[in-house]
Amino acid sequence: MSLDLASRMAFDDVTSVPEASSKSPRPPATWWGRMTWPVRQLGRWTLRILAAPIRGYLSMRRSMTVASVVILLTSFMTLNVIWGFPWSGMMGGCAALLLGGWGLNRLMQPRMKLSLSLPRSAVAGEPFGVTARLENLRRVPALELRVGWHREGVRDIYPRWTEDDWDASSPLSIPIVRPGDQVQWHGAMCFQKRGVRTLPAFQVASTFPFFLFHYRRPIPSDTTIAITPAPLGADDDPTARLMLAAIGDWAQQLVAGAPVEYVGNREYEVGMPVRRWDFASWARLGRPIVREYQSPSIQAVTLVVDTSVPEIDADQGGGGWLRGGAASQTEQEWEFERLMSIAATAVVDISKRRVQLRMLLTSDSIADSAATGGVVHNEGYEPMLVRLASAKPVSSDVAQERLIEIIGNSRSTPVLILSLVPLDDPQREELARSLPANATYLPIRRNVPTQTVESA
């Protein structure tokens, strides 16, 4: 199913992807290589000449369209009748159309330079805008082009060959691109899975002349985009809603009862929220006056996302995960992605409050977390979501060591830990003994709803 972009979006990064230029082979540096190099080159060119008819036949077969198939069938029909006019002329005309059309299609093959404009990040499962700019590098015009991300024909006939977790808008038809001119393709893309994703190759196909043959040229792209986890909503499972409610209560306790300071008076304007009227100034000046207050400071908090994945045998009870196997791997991946979604929702919710949030991942080293983990209030939370897009699972031992080190460096700030491993698990025994009062440990339950937050 294709995606349509209702309106143009703002783009941040522009990446140019020129086509790779082929270099002529050079003689090797060694004396033995220089002696055998002419023989190898002669053998290579001999194989190319012998394989040219087979390669031409396969190329023609892969590039045939409905029009060329109809002409081919018509030429077969002329072989089943008595030779004579007009059948011989029809067969000659069909052969000329096929050979001439295929030759012109290869002679006028497009050679384009691709430049892409897209956002720095996007949410998994949501479309984002992409602009592709194509420049004709040849001295002849490019005719009858179809440009887009999808390879038409193969996608409809062999859907299993093109099963990917991304989708894009429909290809665009371009009648002509003159030498040196540029054309633009505006559309939308959508990735279903989280991660730092590389954009697929951009497809450029030419059907000149008369739509007889396809010449497809994929232009590879090294452009990447961070696909951030999809935040959880109200329609998700009850356990996730309870987790989000517990996170919201924890964040609300940080700002509840915070002192406010009186900063002055100002004249009332329509629509202004009023905390307290200044009736004395109102009576003296003859116009409504309100008092203004503000919070004296912004509290700093630390959110720690434990990216370790537990491994529990099924005979231990409690609906544990199976150790090993494809089913266990799939379930662990699903639970890990669920943790990333809860963490993304927590980042968005806490950042909207009157706090300065710093997010740390156990999959990152302490030095990397100190350099990229913080974000100043009102500057946005996109950098933290980008880090969640590249998060990877780590072992429980490594995660516990980094959790203890992070908590030791954050004695003066509130700390919230999101983890798939319960605090009473043997893998967290050392952490449970040293958990300070400013740290709150919130395990992400699988099936059992919970409203309690484990803290020391």
C-alpha positions as a Markdown table, in Angstrom:
| # | Residue | x | y | z |
|---|---|---|---|---|
| 1 | Met | 0.0 | 0.0 | 0.0 |
| 2 | Ser | 1.5 | 3.3 | -1.0 |
| 3 | Leu | 1.6 | 6.4 | 1.2 |
| 4 | Asp | 0.6 | 9.9 | 0.1 |
| 5 | Leu | 2.0 | 13.0 | 1.6 |
| 6 | Ala | -0.7 | 15.5 | 2.2 |
| 7 | Ser | 1.6 | 18.5 | 2.7 |
| 8 | Arg | 5.2 | 19.2 | 2.4 |
| 9 | Met | 7.3 | 18.9 | 5.5 |
| 10 | Ala | 10.5 | 20.5 | 6.8 |
| 11 | Phe | 13.8 | 18.8 | 6.1 |
| 12 | Asp | 17.0 | 18.9 | 8.0 |
| 13 | Asp | 19.7 | 16.9 | 6.4 |
| 14 | Val | 20.8 | 16.9 | 2.7 |
| 15 | Thr | 22.9 | 14.1 | 1.5 |
| 16 | Ser | 24.3 | 13.8 | -2.1 |
| 17 | Val | 24.8 | 10.3 | -3.5 |
| 18 | Pro | 26.8 | 10.4 | -6.8 |
| 19 | Glu | 27.1 | 7.3 | -8.9 |
| 20 | Ala | 30.1 | 5.2 | -8.5 |
| 21 | Ser | 32.6 | 5.7 | -11.3 |
| 22 | Ser | 34.3 | 2.6 | -12.7 |
| 23 | Lys | 38.1 | 2.8 | -13.1 |
| 24 | Ser | 40.1 | 1.1 | -15.8 |
| 25 | Pro | 42.3 | -1.8 | -14.5 |
| 26 | Arg | 46.0 | -1.1 | -13.9 |
| 27 | Pro | 48.9 | -3.5 | -14.3 |
| 28 | Pro | 50.0 | -5.0 | -10.9 |
| 29 | Ala | 53.2 | -3.8 | -9.3 |
| 30 | Thr | 55.0 | -7.2 | -9.1 |
| 31 | Trp | 57.0 | -8.6 | -12.0 |
| 32 | Trp | 55.0 | -11.8 | -12.2 |
| 33 | Gly | 51.8 | -9.8 | -12.2 |
| 34 | Arg | 53.1 | -7.6 | -15.1 |
| 35 | Met | 54.1 | -10.7 | -17.0 |
| 36 | Thr | 50.7 | -12.4 | -16.7 |
| 37 | Trp | 48.5 | -9.3 | -16.8 |
| 38 | Pro | 48.1 | -9.3 | -20.7 |
| 39 | Val | 47.1 | -12.9 | -20.7 |
| 40 | Arg | 44.5 | -12.3 | -17.9 |
| 41 | Gln | 43.1 | -9.3 | -19.7 |
| 42 | Leu | 42.9 | -11.3 | -23.0 |
| 43 | Gly | 41.1 | -14.1 | -21.2 |
| 44 | Arg | 38.7 | -11.7 | -19.5 |
| 45 | Trp | 37.8 | -10.0 | -22.8 |
| 46 | Thr | 37.4 | -13.3 | -24.5 |
| 47 | Leu | 34.9 | -14.5 | -21.9 |
| 48 | Arg | 33.0 | -11.2 | -22.2 |
| 49 | Ile | 32.7 | -11.6 | -26.0 |
| 50 | Leu | 31.6 | -15.2 | -25.8 |
| 51 | Ala | 29.0 | -14.4 | -23.0 |
| 52 | Ala | 27.7 | -11.2 | -24.8 |
| 53 | Pro | 24.9 | -13.0 | -26.6 |
| 54 | Ile | 23.7 | -14.8 | -23.5 |
| 55 | Arg | 23.9 | -11.6 | -21.4 |
| 56 | Gly | 22.0 | -9.7 | -24.1 |
| 57 | Tyr | 19.3 | -12.3 | -24.2 |
| 58 | Leu | 18.9 | -12.3 | -20.5 |
| 59 | Ser | 18.9 | -8.5 | -20.4 |
| 60 | Met | 16.2 | -8.3 | -23.0 |
| 61 | Arg | 14.1 | -11.0 | -21.3 |
| 62 | Arg | 14.3 | -9.2 | -17.9 |
| 63 | Ser | 13.4 | -5.8 | -19.4 |
| 64 | Met | 10.4 | -6.8 | -21.6 |
| 65 | Thr | 7.1 | -5.1 | -21.0 |
| 66 | Val | 3.5 | -5.9 | -22.1 |
| 67 | Ala | 4.0 | -4.1 | -25.4 |
| 68 | Ser | 7.2 | -6.0 | -26.3 |
| 69 | Val | 5.5 | -9.4 | -25.3 |
| 70 | Val | 2.6 | -8.6 | -27.7 |
| 71 | Ile | 5.0 | -7.8 | -30.5 |
| 72 | Leu | 6.9 | -11.1 | -29.8 |
| 73 | Leu | 3.7 | -13.1 | -29.9 |
| 74 | Thr | 2.7 | -11.4 | -33.2 |
| 75 | Ser | 6.1 | -12.4 | -34.7 |
| 76 | Phe | 5.4 | -16.0 | -33.7 |
| 77 | Met | 2.1 | -15.9 | -35.4 |
| 78 | Thr | 3.7 | -14.9 | -38.7 |
| 79 | Leu | 5.7 | -18.2 | -38.6 |
| 80 | Asn | 2.6 | -20.3 | -38.7 |
| 81 | Val | 1.2 | -19.0 | -42.1 |
| 82 | Ile | 2.4 | -19.3 | -45.7 |
| 83 | Trp | 5.2 | -17.0 | -46.5 |
| 84 | Gly | 4.3 | -14.0 | -48.5 |
| 85 | Phe | 3.0 | -10.5 | -48.3 |
| 86 | Pro | 2.0 | -9.2 | -45.8 |
| 87 | Trp | 3.3 | -11.8 | -43.3 |
| 88 | Ser | 6.9 | -11.4 | -44.2 |
| 89 | Gly | 6.6 | -7.7 | -43.7 |
| 90 | Met | 4.9 | -8.1 | -40.4 |
| 91 | Met | 7.6 | -10.4 | -39.1 |
| 92 | Gly | 10.3 | -8.0 | -40.3 |
| 93 | Gly | 8.5 | -5.1 | -38.7 |
| 94 | Cys | 8.2 | -7.0 | -35.4 |
| 95 | Ala | 11.8 | -8.0 | -35.4 |
| 96 | Ala | 12.8 | -4.4 | -36.2 |
| 97 | Leu | 10.7 | -3.0 | -33.3 |
| 98 | Leu | 12.1 | -5.5 | -30.9 |
| 99 | Leu | 15.8 | -5.1 | -31.8 |
| 100 | Gly | 15.6 | -1.4 | -32.5 |
| 101 | Gly | 13.6 | -0.7 | -29.4 |
| 102 | Trp | 16.0 | -2.6 | -27.2 |
| 103 | Gly | 19.0 | -0.9 | -28.8 |
| 104 | Leu | 17.5 | 2.6 | -28.3 |
| 105 | Asn | 16.5 | 1.7 | -24.8 |
| 106 | Arg | 20.1 | 0.8 | -23.9 |
| 107 | Leu | 21.5 | 3.7 | -25.9 |
| 108 | Met | 19.4 | 6.3 | -24.0 |
| 109 | Gln | 19.8 | 4.7 | -20.6 |
| 110 | Pro | 19.7 | 7.4 | -17.9 |
| 111 | Arg | 22.6 | 8.3 | -15.6 |
| 112 | Met | 21.4 | 10.4 | -12.7 |
| 113 | Lys | 22.9 | 12.0 | -9.6 |
| 114 | Leu | 20.8 | 11.6 | -6.5 |
| 115 | Ser | 20.5 | 14.1 | -3.5 |
| 116 | Leu | 18.1 | 13.3 | -0.6 |
| 117 | Ser | 16.5 | 15.6 | 2.0 |
| 118 | Leu | 14.9 | 14.0 | 5.0 |
| 119 | Pro | 14.5 | 14.6 | 8.8 |
| 120 | Arg | 17.1 | 13.5 | 11.3 |
| 121 | Ser | 14.7 | 11.1 | 13.0 |
| 122 | Ala | 11.2 | 9.6 | 12.6 |
| 123 | Val | 8.8 | 7.6 | 14.7 |
| 124 | Ala | 8.4 | 3.9 | 13.9 |
| 125 | Gly | 5.2 | 3.2 | 12.0 |
| 126 | Glu | 4.6 | 6.9 | 11.1 |
| 127 | Pro | 5.4 | 8.4 | 7.7 |
| 128 | Phe | 8.0 | 11.1 | 7.2 |
| 129 | Gly | 8.6 | 13.4 | 4.2 |
| 130 | Val | 11.5 | 12.7 | 1.8 |
| 131 | Thr | 12.6 | 14.8 | -1.2 |
| 132 | Ala | 14.8 | 13.2 | -3.9 |
| 133 | Arg | 16.5 | 15.5 | -6.4 |
| 134 | Leu | 17.8 | 13.9 | -9.6 |
| 135 | Glu | 20.3 | 15.6 | -12.0 |
| 136 | Asn | 20.9 | 14.3 | -15.5 |
| 137 | Leu | 24.6 | 13.8 | -16.0 |
| 138 | Arg | 24.5 | 12.7 | -19.7 |
| 139 | Arg | 24.7 | 14.9 | -22.7 |
| 140 | Val | 21.4 | 13.4 | -24.1 |
| 141 | Pro | 18.0 | 13.8 | -22.5 |
| 142 | Ala | 16.5 | 11.1 | -20.3 |
| 143 | Leu | 13.1 | 10.2 | -21.7 |
| 144 | Glu | 10.1 | 8.4 | -20.3 |
| 145 | Leu | 11.3 | 7.9 | -16.7 |
| 146 | Arg | 9.7 | 6.3 | -13.7 |
| 147 | Val | 11.4 | 7.3 | -10.5 |
| 148 | Gly | 10.6 | 6.1 | -6.9 |
| 149 | Trp | 11.6 | 3.7 | -4.2 |
| 150 | His | 9.6 | 0.7 | -5.4 |
| 151 | Arg | 10.7 | -1.4 | -8.2 |
| 152 | Glu | 7.6 | -1.7 | -10.3 |
| 153 | Gly | 6.7 | -5.0 | -11.9 |
| 154 | Val | 8.7 | -7.2 | -9.6 |
| 155 | Arg | 6.8 | -5.9 | -6.6 |
| 156 | Asp | 3.5 | -7.1 | -8.0 |
| 157 | Ile | 4.5 | -10.4 | -9.6 |
| 158 | Tyr | 6.9 | -11.6 | -6.9 |
| 159 | Pro | 5.8 | -10.0 | -3.6 |
| 160 | Arg | 8.0 | -12.3 | -1.5 |
| 161 | Trp | 11.1 | -10.8 | -3.2 |
| 162 | Thr | 10.2 | -7.3 | -1.9 |
| 163 | Glu | 8.9 | -8.0 | 1.6 |
| 164 | Asp | 10.4 | -5.3 | 3.7 |
| 165 | Asp | 9.5 | -3.4 | 6.8 |
| 166 | Trp | 9.3 | -0.1 | 4.9 |
| 167 | Asp | 6.9 | 1.5 | 2.5 |
| 168 | Ala | 7.0 | 4.6 | 0.3 |
| 169 | Ser | 4.8 | 6.8 | -2.0 |
| 170 | Ser | 4.1 | 5.7 | -5.5 |
| 171 | Pro | 6.7 | 6.3 | -8.3 |
| 172 | Leu | 6.5 | 9.4 | -10.4 |
| 173 | Ser | 6.4 | 9.6 | -14.2 |
| 174 | Ile | 8.7 | 12.1 | -15.8 |
| 175 | Pro | 8.5 | 12.6 | -19.6 |
| 176 | Ile | 11.9 | 14.3 | -20.2 |
| 177 | Val | 14.9 | 15.5 | -18.2 |
| 178 | Arg | 17.2 | 17.6 | -20.3 |
| 179 | Pro | 21.0 | 17.4 | -19.9 |
| 180 | Gly | 22.1 | 19.2 | -16.7 |
| 181 | Asp | 18.5 | 19.7 | -15.5 |
| 182 | Gln | 17.1 | 18.6 | -12.2 |
| 183 | Val | 13.8 | 17.1 | -11.2 |
| 184 | Gln | 12.3 | 16.5 | -7.7 |
| 185 | Trp | 10.3 | 13.6 | -6.2 |
| 186 | His | 8.3 | 14.5 | -3.1 |
| 187 | Gly | 6.8 | 11.8 | -1.1 |
| 188 | Ala | 6.7 | 9.9 | 2.2 |
| 189 | Met | 8.4 | 6.9 | 3.6 |
| 190 | Cys | 7.6 | 4.7 | 6.6 |
| 191 | Phe | 9.7 | 2.3 | 8.6 |
| 192 | Gln | 7.9 | -0.2 | 10.9 |
| 193 | Lys | 10.9 | -1.2 | 13.1 |
| 194 | Arg | 13.1 | 0.9 | 15.4 |
| 195 | Gly | 16.8 | 1.4 | 14.6 |
| 196 | Val | 19.2 | 3.4 | 12.6 |
| 197 | Arg | 18.1 | 2.5 | 9.1 |
| 198 | Thr | 19.7 | 3.0 | 5.8 |
| 199 | Leu | 17.4 | 4.1 | 3.0 |
| 200 | Pro | 17.0 | 1.6 | 0.2 |
| 201 | Ala | 18.3 | 2.2 | -3.3 |
| 202 | Phe | 16.3 | 4.7 | -5.4 |
| 203 | Gln | 14.9 | 3.2 | -8.5 |
| 204 | Val | 15.2 | 5.0 | -11.9 |
| 205 | Ala | 13.6 | 3.2 | -14.9 |
| 206 | Ser | 13.4 | 4.3 | -18.5 |
| 207 | Thr | 10.7 | 2.9 | -20.9 |
| 208 | Phe | 11.9 | 4.8 | -24.0 |
| 209 | Pro | 10.9 | 4.1 | -26.8 |
| 210 | Phe | 7.2 | 3.3 | -27.0 |
| 211 | Phe | 7.2 | 1.5 | -23.5 |
| 212 | Leu | 8.7 | -1.5 | -25.2 |
| 213 | Phe | 11.5 | -2.2 | -22.6 |
| 214 | His | 12.4 | -1.3 | -19.1 |
| 215 | Tyr | 15.9 | -0.2 | -18.2 |
| 216 | Arg | 16.2 | -0.1 | -14.4 |
| 217 | Arg | 19.1 | 1.6 | -12.7 |
| 218 | Pro | 19.0 | 1.5 | -8.9 |
| 219 | Ile | 21.0 | 4.3 | -7.3 |
| 220 | Pro | 22.4 | 3.1 | -3.9 |
| 221 | Ser | 22.2 | 5.5 | -0.9 |
| 222 | Asp | 24.3 | 5.6 | 2.2 |
| 223 | Thr | 21.9 | 8.0 | 3.9 |
| 224 | Thr | 20.6 | 6.9 | 7.3 |
| 225 | Ile | 17.8 | 8.0 | 9.5 |
| 226 | Ala | 17.1 | 7.2 | 13.2 |
| 227 | Ile | 13.8 | 5.5 | 13.6 |
| 228 | Thr | 12.8 | 6.1 | 17.2 |
| 229 | Pro | 10.5 | 3.8 | 19.3 |
| 230 | Ala | 6.8 | 4.4 | 18.9 |
| 231 | Pro | 5.3 | 5.8 | 22.2 |
| 232 | Leu | 2.7 | 3.8 | 23.9 |
| 233 | Gly | -0.9 | 5.0 | 23.8 |
| 234 | Ala | -4.1 | 4.6 | 25.7 |
| 235 | Asp | -5.1 | 1.6 | 23.5 |
| 236 | Asp | -2.1 | -0.6 | 24.6 |
| 237 | Asp | -2.2 | -3.4 | 27.1 |
| 238 | Pro | -3.3 | -2.7 | 30.7 |
| 239 | Thr | 0.2 | -3.6 | 32.0 |
| 240 | Ala | 1.8 | -0.9 | 29.9 |
| 241 | Arg | -0.8 | 1.7 | 31.0 |
| 242 | Leu | -0.1 | 0.9 | 34.6 |
| 243 | Met | 3.6 | 1.3 | 33.9 |
| 244 | Leu | 3.0 | 4.7 | 32.3 |
| 245 | Ala | 0.8 | 5.7 | 35.2 |
| 246 | Ala | 3.5 | 4.9 | 37.7 |
| 247 | Ile | 6.0 | 6.9 | 35.7 |
| 248 | Gly | 3.6 | 9.8 | 35.6 |
| 249 | Asp | 3.1 | 9.7 | 39.4 |
| 250 | Trp | 6.8 | 9.6 | 40.0 |
| 251 | Ala | 7.3 | 12.7 | 37.8 |
| 252 | Gln | 4.4 | 14.5 | 39.4 |
| 253 | Gln | 5.9 | 14.0 | 42.8 |
| 254 | Leu | 9.0 | 15.8 | 41.7 |
| 255 | Val | 7.2 | 19.0 | 40.9 |
| 256 | Ala | 4.3 | 18.8 | 43.3 |
| 257 | Gly | 4.5 | 21.3 | 46.1 |
| 258 | Ala | 7.5 | 23.1 | 44.5 |
| 259 | Pro | 7.8 | 26.6 | 46.0 |
| 260 | Val | 6.9 | 29.6 | 43.8 |
| 261 | Glu | 8.3 | 33.2 | 44.0 |
| 262 | Tyr | 6.4 | 36.5 | 43.4 |
| 263 | Val | 8.0 | 38.3 | 40.5 |
| 264 | Gly | 5.7 | 41.4 | 40.1 |
| 265 | Asn | 2.4 | 42.8 | 38.8 |
| 266 | Arg | 1.1 | 43.3 | 35.3 |
| 267 | Glu | -2.1 | 44.5 | 33.6 |
| 268 | Tyr | -4.6 | 41.9 | 32.9 |
| 269 | Glu | -5.2 | 40.8 | 29.3 |
| 270 | Val | -8.0 | 38.8 | 27.8 |
| 271 | Gly | -7.2 | 35.1 | 28.0 |
| 272 | Met | -4.4 | 35.4 | 30.6 |
| 273 | Pro | -4.5 | 32.7 | 33.3 |
| 274 | Val | -5.0 | 34.4 | 36.7 |
| 275 | Arg | -3.4 | 33.0 | 39.8 |
| 276 | Arg | -4.3 | 36.0 | 42.1 |
| 277 | Trp | -5.7 | 39.5 | 41.6 |
| 278 | Asp | -4.1 | 42.5 | 43.1 |
| 279 | Phe | -7.2 | 44.4 | 44.2 |
| 280 | Ala | -5.3 | 47.3 | 45.8 |
| 281 | Ser | -3.5 | 48.1 | 42.6 |
| 282 | Trp | -6.7 | 47.6 | 40.6 |
| 283 | Ala | -8.5 | 50.2 | 42.8 |
| 284 | Arg | -5.6 | 52.7 | 42.7 |
| 285 | Leu | -5.0 | 52.5 | 38.9 |
| 286 | Gly | -8.5 | 51.9 | 37.7 |
| 287 | Arg | -7.7 | 48.8 | 35.6 |
| 288 | Pro | -7.4 | 45.1 | 36.5 |
| 289 | Ile | -4.0 | 44.0 | 37.8 |
| 290 | Val | -2.8 | 40.5 | 38.4 |
| 291 | Arg | 0.2 | 39.1 | 40.4 |
| 292 | Glu | 2.7 | 36.9 | 38.6 |
| 293 | Tyr | 4.6 | 33.9 | 40.1 |
| 294 | Gln | 7.2 | 31.6 | 38.8 |
| 295 | Ser | 9.2 | 28.6 | 40.0 |
| 296 | Pro | 12.6 | 29.5 | 41.3 |
| 297 | Ser | 14.5 | 26.7 | 39.6 |
| 298 | Ile | 14.3 | 23.6 | 37.4 |
| 299 | Gln | 15.0 | 20.2 | 39.1 |
| 300 | Ala | 17.4 | 17.8 | 37.4 |
| 301 | Val | 16.4 | 14.1 | 37.2 |
| 302 | Thr | 18.1 | 11.1 | 35.7 |
| 303 | Leu | 16.3 | 8.4 | 33.7 |
| 304 | Val | 18.2 | 5.1 | 33.4 |
| 305 | Val | 17.1 | 2.5 | 30.8 |
| 306 | Asp | 18.4 | -0.9 | 31.6 |
| 307 | Thr | 18.8 | -2.7 | 28.2 |
| 308 | Ser | 19.6 | -6.1 | 29.6 |
| 309 | Val | 17.3 | -8.9 | 28.7 |
| 310 | Pro | 16.5 | -11.7 | 31.3 |
| 311 | Glu | 16.7 | -15.4 | 30.5 |
| 312 | Ile | 14.4 | -17.5 | 32.7 |
| 313 | Asp | 13.7 | -21.2 | 32.3 |
| 314 | Ala | 10.1 | -22.3 | 31.8 |
| 315 | Asp | 10.2 | -24.7 | 34.7 |
| 316 | Gln | 10.7 | -21.8 | 37.2 |
| 317 | Gly | 7.1 | -20.8 | 36.9 |
| 318 | Gly | 5.5 | -17.4 | 36.5 |
| 319 | Gly | 5.4 | -17.6 | 32.7 |
| 320 | Gly | 9.1 | -17.3 | 32.3 |
| 321 | Trp | 10.9 | -17.1 | 29.0 |
| 322 | Leu | 12.3 | -20.3 | 27.3 |
| 323 | Arg | 16.0 | -20.3 | 27.2 |
| 324 | Gly | 17.1 | -20.4 | 23.6 |
| 325 | Gly | 15.1 | -21.2 | 20.5 |
| 326 | Ala | 13.5 | -19.1 | 17.9 |
| 327 | Ala | 10.3 | -18.5 | 19.9 |
| 328 | Ser | 12.3 | -17.3 | 22.9 |
| 329 | Gln | 14.3 | -14.9 | 20.7 |
| 330 | Thr | 11.2 | -13.5 | 19.1 |
| 331 | Glu | 9.6 | -12.9 | 22.5 |
| 332 | Gln | 12.7 | -11.3 | 24.0 |
| 333 | Glu | 12.9 | -9.0 | 21.0 |
| 334 | Trp | 9.2 | -8.0 | 21.5 |
| 335 | Glu | 9.8 | -7.3 | 25.2 |
| 336 | Phe | 12.9 | -5.3 | 24.4 |
| 337 | Glu | 11.0 | -3.2 | 21.9 |
| 338 | Arg | 8.2 | -2.7 | 24.4 |
| 339 | Leu | 10.8 | -1.4 | 26.9 |
| 340 | Met | 12.0 | 1.1 | 24.3 |
| 341 | Ser | 8.5 | 2.3 | 23.7 |
| 342 | Ile | 7.8 | 2.8 | 27.4 |
| 343 | Ala | 11.2 | 4.6 | 27.7 |
| 344 | Ala | 10.3 | 6.9 | 24.8 |
| 345 | Thr | 6.9 | 7.7 | 26.4 |
| 346 | Ala | 8.6 | 8.4 | 29.7 |
| 347 | Val | 11.1 | 10.8 | 28.0 |
| 348 | Val | 8.3 | 12.7 | 26.3 |
| 349 | Asp | 6.2 | 12.9 | 29.5 |
| 350 | Ile | 9.0 | 13.9 | 31.8 |
| 351 | Ser | 10.5 | 16.5 | 29.4 |
| 352 | Lys | 7.2 | 18.3 | 29.3 |
| 353 | Arg | 7.3 | 18.9 | 33.1 |
| 354 | Arg | 9.4 | 21.5 | 35.0 |
| 355 | Val | 12.5 | 19.3 | 35.1 |
| 356 | Gln | 15.9 | 19.0 | 33.4 |
| 357 | Leu | 16.1 | 15.4 | 32.2 |
| 358 | Arg | 19.2 | 13.3 | 31.6 |
| 359 | Met | 18.8 | 9.9 | 30.1 |
| 360 | Leu | 21.4 | 7.1 | 30.4 |
| 361 | Leu | 21.5 | 3.7 | 28.8 |
| 362 | Thr | 23.3 | 0.6 | 30.2 |
| 363 | Ser | 24.3 | -0.3 | 26.6 |
| 364 | Asp | 26.5 | 2.9 | 26.5 |
| 365 | Ser | 29.7 | 3.5 | 28.4 |
| 366 | Ile | 29.8 | 6.0 | 31.2 |
| 367 | Ala | 31.9 | 8.4 | 29.2 |
| 368 | Asp | 29.5 | 8.3 | 26.2 |
| 369 | Ser | 26.5 | 8.7 | 28.5 |
| 370 | Ala | 28.1 | 11.7 | 30.2 |
| 371 | Ala | 28.8 | 13.3 | 26.8 |
| 372 | Thr | 25.4 | 12.7 | 25.1 |
| 373 | Gly | 23.0 | 11.8 | 27.9 |
| 374 | Gly | 21.9 | 15.3 | 29.0 |
| 375 | Val | 19.4 | 17.7 | 27.5 |
| 376 | Val | 18.6 | 21.2 | 28.7 |
| 377 | His | 15.0 | 22.0 | 29.4 |
| 378 | Asn | 13.0 | 23.4 | 26.5 |
| 379 | Glu | 15.7 | 22.4 | 24.0 |
| 380 | Gly | 13.7 | 19.3 | 22.9 |
| 381 | Tyr | 14.0 | 15.6 | 23.6 |
| 382 | Glu | 14.9 | 14.4 | 20.1 |
| 383 | Pro | 18.5 | 13.6 | 20.9 |
| 384 | Met | 17.4 | 11.2 | 23.6 |
| 385 | Leu | 14.9 | 9.5 | 21.3 |
| 386 | Val | 17.7 | 9.1 | 18.7 |
| 387 | Arg | 19.8 | 7.3 | 21.3 |
| 388 | Leu | 16.9 | 5.0 | 22.0 |
| 389 | Ala | 16.8 | 4.2 | 18.3 |
| 390 | Ser | 20.3 | 2.8 | 18.4 |
| 391 | Ala | 20.0 | 1.0 | 21.8 |
| 392 | Lys | 21.2 | -2.7 | 21.9 |
| 393 | Pro | 20.8 | -5.4 | 24.5 |
| 394 | Val | 23.6 | -6.1 | 26.9 |
| 395 | Ser | 24.3 | -8.8 | 29.4 |
| 396 | Ser | 22.9 | -8.6 | 32.9 |
| 397 | Asp | 26.4 | -8.5 | 34.6 |
| 398 | Val | 27.5 | -5.5 | 32.5 |
| 399 | Ala | 24.2 | -3.8 | 33.1 |
| 400 | Gln | 24.4 | -4.2 | 36.9 |
| 401 | Glu | 27.9 | -2.8 | 37.0 |
| 402 | Arg | 26.9 | 0.3 | 35.0 |
| 403 | Leu | 23.7 | 0.7 | 37.1 |
| 404 | Ile | 25.8 | 0.8 | 40.3 |
| 405 | Glu | 28.2 | 3.2 | 38.8 |
| 406 | Ile | 25.5 | 5.5 | 37.5 |
| 407 | Ile | 23.7 | 5.6 | 40.8 |
| 408 | Gly | 27.0 | 6.3 | 42.6 |
| 409 | Asn | 27.5 | 9.3 | 40.4 |
| 410 | Ser | 23.9 | 10.6 | 40.9 |
| 411 | Arg | 23.6 | 10.8 | 44.7 |
| 412 | Ser | 22.1 | 14.3 | 44.7 |
| 413 | Thr | 19.5 | 13.9 | 41.9 |
| 414 | Pro | 16.4 | 11.7 | 41.7 |
| 415 | Val | 17.0 | 8.6 | 39.6 |
| 416 | Leu | 14.3 | 6.4 | 37.8 |
| 417 | Ile | 15.4 | 3.0 | 36.5 |
| 418 | Leu | 13.4 | 1.2 | 33.9 |
| 419 | Ser | 14.3 | -2.5 | 33.6 |
| 420 | Leu | 13.0 | -5.8 | 32.4 |
| 421 | Val | 14.7 | -7.6 | 35.3 |
| 422 | Pro | 12.9 | -7.5 | 38.7 |
| 423 | Leu | 14.8 | -6.1 | 41.6 |
| 424 | Asp | 14.4 | -9.4 | 43.6 |
| 425 | Asp | 16.0 | -11.4 | 40.7 |
| 426 | Pro | 19.4 | -13.0 | 41.5 |
| 427 | Gln | 20.9 | -11.0 | 38.7 |
| 428 | Arg | 20.1 | -7.8 | 40.6 |
| 429 | Glu | 21.1 | -9.0 | 44.1 |
| 430 | Glu | 24.1 | -6.6 | 44.4 |
| 431 | Leu | 22.1 | -3.7 | 43.1 |
| 432 | Ala | 19.3 | -4.3 | 45.6 |
| 433 | Arg | 21.7 | -4.1 | 48.5 |
| 434 | Ser | 23.2 | -0.8 | 47.4 |
| 435 | Leu | 20.1 | 1.0 | 46.1 |
| 436 | Pro | 19.9 | 4.5 | 47.7 |
| 437 | Ala | 16.8 | 6.4 | 48.7 |
| 438 | Asn | 17.0 | 8.8 | 45.7 |
| 439 | Ala | 16.8 | 5.9 | 43.2 |
| 440 | Thr | 13.5 | 4.4 | 42.2 |
| 441 | Tyr | 13.5 | 1.0 | 40.5 |
| 442 | Leu | 10.5 | 0.3 | 38.2 |
| 443 | Pro | 10.4 | -3.2 | 36.7 |
| 444 | Ile | 8.5 | -3.6 | 33.4 |
| 445 | Arg | 6.2 | -6.5 | 34.1 |
| 446 | Arg | 5.2 | -8.9 | 31.4 |
| 447 | Asn | 1.8 | -10.3 | 32.3 |
| 448 | Val | 1.1 | -9.4 | 35.9 |
| 449 | Pro | -0.2 | -5.8 | 36.3 |
| 450 | Thr | 1.5 | -3.8 | 38.9 |
| 451 | Gln | 1.0 | -0.4 | 40.4 |
| 452 | Thr | 3.7 | -0.5 | 43.0 |
| 453 | Val | 7.2 | 0.9 | 42.5 |
| 454 | Glu | 10.1 | -0.9 | 44.1 |
| 455 | Ser | 12.4 | 1.4 | 45.8 |
| 456 | Ala | 14.8 | 1.3 | 48.7 |
